[in-house]
Amino acid sequence: MLWLAEQPGYRSRIRYSDADYFRLPEKDERAAKASNDRPVPTPEQIESVLQRSPTTTVLDRRNRAMVAFAWLTGVRDGALVSLKMKHVDVVEQRVNQDPRGVDTKNSKHIRTTFFAVGGSARTIVEDWVLELREKYLWGNDDPLFPATAIGQGEDRQYQATGIERRHWTTADAARKIFKKSFEAIDLPGFSPHSFRHALARLGEQRCKTPEEFKAWSQNLGHDNVATPLTSYATVPDHRQAEIIKALGSTVTHSTKGDDIAFRVAANNVPSTPRRCIRTLLSG
């Protein structure tokens, strides 16, 4: 409408203010944007997938290693399918998401240290890297999670025959692998991105200081520490109720300024007086 108002022949008939008639009322906008809690896998569910996934074929082991790696690092699915062997150092427990070879969001350079998630994830990833290096003689420029090789079987029908020394062109195959891995043990078909939400929630539980939470956030590739709080780590309804009830039974009035919520707000709104931040948080 705004564009049309500038075009010859319409300027005298359409006013800029006419565009306001196409805007929804604020209450309707809120209703349209409302969403239910996003399903997020628990650490126990992820570990169950890792323990119960088949390992008979190289494709089975690749698929299991992909799930383990996503849980260990929180990389996005685009990065997951474009990582090369040289980008991962299992000894130093580091991932170098170099945008010159890795598909990162907004071509951002991200250096990630393995999250201490426990369980079998780290061992699975180490075994997978070792298998590629020693059994398949993979080099530094070969894909960490190679595409599936397709060939003719004994019945002359096309089928998966193993791994191929190339990357997938998209992350669609990775999403299907994750979905099937969870559905195979009667769990919802979680996506790779849901692991980032799971790690954000884990960070809320593990981190005790603002510095720890900032490091956790940066490890996920966030510049702003508020991102995992506002976009990823939404408190589920049932947990919200538990927290509020628990706070009601142990009411305290702390004046200390080292709590995470206060420090996050202070860091992200530097021009706001500290007393105003406290008022916002307490209100």
C-alpha positions as CSV (number, residue, x, y, z in Angstrom):
1,M,0.0,0.0,0.0
2,L,2.8,2.4,0.9
3,W,4.6,1.6,-2.3
4,L,1.4,2.0,-4.4
5,A,0.8,5.5,-2.9
6,E,4.1,6.6,-4.5
7,Q,3.3,5.4,-8.0
8,P,2.0,7.8,-10.7
9,G,-1.7,7.8,-11.1
10,Y,-2.3,6.6,-7.5
11,R,-0.9,9.5,-5.5
12,S,-4.1,11.5,-5.7
13,R,-6.2,8.5,-4.8
14,I,-4.3,6.7,-2.1
15,R,-2.9,8.3,1.1
16,Y,-0.2,6.9,3.3
17,S,-2.6,6.8,6.2
18,D,-4.8,4.4,4.3
19,A,-2.3,1.6,5.1
20,D,-3.3,1.8,8.8
21,Y,-6.6,0.2,7.9
22,F,-4.7,-3.0,7.0
23,R,-3.1,-3.3,10.4
24,L,-4.6,-5.8,12.9
25,P,-5.6,-4.5,16.4
26,E,-2.9,-5.1,19.0
27,K,-5.0,-7.8,20.7
28,D,-5.4,-9.7,17.5
29,E,-1.6,-9.5,16.8
30,R,-0.9,-11.0,20.2
31,A,-3.4,-13.8,19.6
32,A,-1.9,-14.6,16.2
33,K,1.7,-14.8,17.6
34,A,0.7,-16.9,20.7
35,S,2.3,-20.3,20.6
36,N,2.4,-23.4,22.8
37,D,5.5,-24.7,24.5
38,R,8.0,-26.0,22.0
39,P,8.8,-29.7,22.6
40,V,12.4,-30.1,23.8
41,P,14.1,-33.4,24.5
42,T,15.3,-34.1,28.0
43,P,18.9,-35.3,28.7
44,E,17.5,-38.7,29.6
45,Q,15.6,-39.0,26.3
46,I,18.7,-38.1,24.3
47,E,20.9,-40.6,26.2
48,S,18.2,-43.3,25.7
49,V,18.4,-42.7,22.0
50,L,22.2,-43.0,22.1
51,Q,22.1,-46.2,24.1
52,R,19.4,-47.9,22.1
53,S,20.3,-46.9,18.5
54,P,21.6,-49.7,16.3
55,T,25.3,-49.8,15.5
56,T,25.5,-52.7,13.0
57,T,26.3,-50.7,9.9
58,V,28.4,-47.7,9.2
59,L,25.2,-45.7,8.5
60,D,23.9,-46.7,11.9
61,R,27.0,-45.5,13.6
62,R,27.1,-42.3,11.6
63,N,23.5,-41.5,12.5
64,R,24.1,-42.2,16.2
65,A,27.3,-40.0,16.1
66,M,25.3,-37.2,14.6
67,V,22.8,-37.2,17.4
68,A,25.7,-37.4,20.0
69,F,27.6,-34.6,18.3
70,A,24.6,-32.2,18.3
71,W,24.0,-32.9,22.0
72,L,27.7,-32.4,22.7
73,T,28.1,-29.1,20.8
74,G,24.7,-27.6,20.0
75,V,25.7,-26.9,16.4
76,R,22.9,-26.0,14.0
77,D,21.9,-28.6,11.4
78,G,23.5,-26.6,8.5
79,A,26.9,-26.7,10.3
80,L,26.4,-30.3,11.2
81,V,26.3,-31.5,7.6
82,S,29.0,-29.1,6.4
83,L,31.7,-29.7,9.0
84,K,35.0,-31.3,7.9
85,M,37.3,-33.5,9.9
86,K,39.7,-30.6,10.4
87,H,37.1,-28.6,12.2
88,V,36.9,-30.9,15.1
89,D,39.6,-31.6,17.7
90,V,38.4,-34.5,20.0
91,V,41.5,-34.2,22.1
92,E,41.0,-30.5,23.0
93,Q,37.2,-31.1,22.8
94,R,36.8,-28.1,20.4
95,V,34.8,-27.4,17.3
96,N,36.0,-24.6,14.9
97,Q,32.9,-23.5,13.0
98,D,34.8,-21.5,10.3
99,P,32.3,-19.8,8.0
100,R,34.8,-20.3,5.1
101,G,33.9,-24.0,5.1
102,V,31.1,-24.4,7.5
103,D,27.5,-23.2,7.0
104,T,27.0,-21.1,10.1
105,K,24.2,-18.6,10.8
106,N,25.0,-15.2,9.2
107,S,28.4,-16.6,8.3
108,K,29.5,-16.1,11.9
109,H,32.8,-17.7,13.2
110,I,31.9,-19.8,16.2
111,R,34.4,-21.6,18.4
112,T,32.6,-24.3,20.5
113,T,33.9,-26.4,23.4
114,F,32.2,-29.7,24.1
115,F,29.4,-29.2,26.6
116,A,29.8,-31.4,29.7
117,V,26.5,-33.2,29.1
118,G,27.7,-36.5,30.6
119,G,26.5,-39.9,29.3
120,S,28.0,-41.6,26.3
121,A,27.9,-38.7,23.8
122,R,31.6,-37.8,23.9
123,T,32.8,-41.5,23.6
124,I,30.5,-42.0,20.6
125,V,31.9,-39.0,18.8
126,E,35.5,-40.0,19.6
127,D,34.9,-43.5,18.3
128,W,33.3,-42.2,15.1
129,V,36.2,-39.9,14.3
130,L,38.6,-42.7,15.0
131,E,36.7,-45.1,12.6
132,L,36.7,-42.5,9.8
133,R,40.4,-41.9,10.3
134,E,41.7,-45.5,10.7
135,K,39.2,-47.6,8.8
136,Y,38.1,-45.3,6.0
137,L,41.4,-43.3,5.8
138,W,39.5,-40.0,6.0
139,G,41.6,-36.9,5.6
140,N,41.2,-33.4,7.1
141,D,39.1,-32.1,4.2
142,D,36.7,-35.0,4.2
143,P,33.2,-34.6,5.8
144,L,32.7,-35.4,9.4
145,F,29.2,-36.7,8.6
146,P,29.4,-37.9,5.0
147,A,26.4,-38.4,2.7
148,T,24.9,-41.8,2.1
149,A,26.2,-43.7,-0.9
150,I,23.5,-45.1,-3.1
151,G,24.0,-48.2,-5.3
152,Q,22.2,-51.3,-6.7
153,G,21.6,-54.2,-4.4
154,E,21.4,-57.9,-5.3
155,D,17.8,-57.4,-6.5
156,R,19.0,-54.5,-8.8
157,Q,17.1,-52.0,-6.7
158,Y,18.7,-48.8,-5.6
159,Q,19.5,-48.8,-1.9
160,A,21.9,-47.3,0.7
161,T,25.3,-49.0,0.5
162,G,27.4,-47.0,2.9
163,I,29.0,-43.6,3.2
164,E,30.3,-41.4,0.4
165,R,33.3,-39.0,0.5
166,R,31.1,-35.9,0.1
167,H,28.8,-33.6,2.1
168,W,25.0,-33.5,1.9
169,T,23.8,-30.5,-0.2
170,T,21.1,-29.7,2.4
171,A,20.3,-30.5,6.1
172,D,17.1,-32.3,5.2
173,A,18.7,-35.7,5.6
174,A,20.0,-34.8,9.0
175,R,16.5,-33.7,10.2
176,K,15.1,-37.0,9.0
177,I,17.8,-39.0,10.8
178,F,17.1,-37.3,14.1
179,K,13.3,-37.7,13.7
180,K,13.6,-41.4,12.9
181,S,16.1,-42.0,15.7
182,F,13.7,-40.7,18.3
183,E,10.6,-42.3,16.8
184,A,12.3,-45.6,16.7
185,I,12.1,-45.8,20.5
186,D,8.6,-44.3,20.7
187,L,9.6,-40.7,21.4
188,P,8.5,-37.5,19.6
189,G,10.6,-36.9,16.5
190,F,12.8,-34.1,17.7
191,S,14.8,-32.0,15.3
192,P,18.5,-31.0,15.6
193,H,17.6,-27.5,16.5
194,S,15.6,-28.7,19.5
195,F,19.0,-29.8,21.0
196,R,19.9,-26.1,21.3
197,H,16.9,-25.5,23.4
198,A,17.7,-28.5,25.5
199,L,21.2,-27.2,26.1
200,A,19.9,-23.7,26.9
201,R,17.7,-25.2,29.6
202,L,20.6,-27.3,30.9
203,G,22.7,-24.1,31.1
204,E,20.0,-22.5,33.3
205,Q,20.3,-25.3,35.7
206,R,24.1,-25.7,35.7
207,C,25.3,-22.1,35.6
208,K,25.6,-20.4,39.0
209,T,27.1,-17.0,38.1
210,P,26.5,-14.5,35.3
211,E,30.0,-15.2,33.9
212,E,29.2,-19.0,33.6
213,F,26.0,-18.3,31.9
214,K,27.7,-15.8,29.5
215,A,30.3,-18.5,28.6
216,W,27.5,-21.0,28.1
217,S,25.7,-18.6,25.8
218,Q,28.8,-17.8,23.8
219,N,29.4,-21.5,23.4
220,L,26.1,-21.8,21.6
221,G,27.1,-19.0,19.3
222,H,25.2,-16.1,20.9
223,D,26.7,-12.6,21.3
224,N,23.9,-11.5,23.5
225,V,23.5,-13.4,26.8
226,A,19.8,-12.6,26.8
227,T,19.2,-14.7,23.6
228,P,19.0,-18.1,25.3
229,L,16.9,-16.6,28.0
230,T,14.3,-15.0,25.7
231,S,14.5,-17.3,22.6
232,Y,15.5,-20.7,23.8
233,A,15.1,-21.3,27.5
234,T,11.4,-20.5,28.0
235,V,10.2,-22.0,31.3
236,P,7.6,-24.7,30.6
237,D,4.1,-24.0,32.1
238,H,4.4,-26.9,34.7
239,R,7.9,-25.8,35.8
240,Q,6.7,-22.1,36.0
241,A,4.0,-23.2,38.4
242,E,6.4,-25.3,40.5
243,I,8.8,-22.3,40.8
244,I,6.1,-19.8,41.8
245,K,4.7,-22.1,44.4
246,A,8.1,-22.8,45.8
247,L,8.9,-19.1,46.0
248,G,5.7,-18.5,47.9
249,S,6.8,-20.9,50.6
250,T,10.2,-19.3,51.1
251,V,9.7,-15.5,50.6
252,T,12.9,-13.6,51.0
253,H,13.8,-10.0,50.1
254,S,17.4,-10.1,48.9
255,T,19.3,-6.9,48.1
256,K,22.3,-8.5,46.6
257,G,23.2,-7.5,43.1
258,D,25.0,-10.6,41.9
259,D,22.0,-12.6,40.8
260,I,21.8,-13.6,37.1
261,A,18.6,-11.9,36.2
262,F,19.8,-8.6,37.6
263,R,23.2,-8.8,35.9
264,V,21.7,-9.8,32.5
265,A,19.3,-6.9,32.6
266,A,22.1,-4.5,33.7
267,N,24.4,-5.7,30.9
268,N,21.8,-5.4,28.2
269,V,20.4,-2.0,29.3
270,P,23.5,-0.1,30.3
271,S,21.8,3.3,30.3
272,T,19.0,2.2,32.7
273,P,19.6,3.2,36.4
274,R,20.2,0.2,38.6
275,R,17.2,1.0,40.8
276,C,14.9,1.0,37.7
277,I,16.2,-2.5,36.7
278,R,15.5,-3.8,40.1
279,T,12.0,-2.3,39.9
280,L,11.4,-4.0,36.6
281,L,12.6,-7.3,37.8
282,S,10.7,-7.2,41.1
283,G,7.5,-6.1,39.3
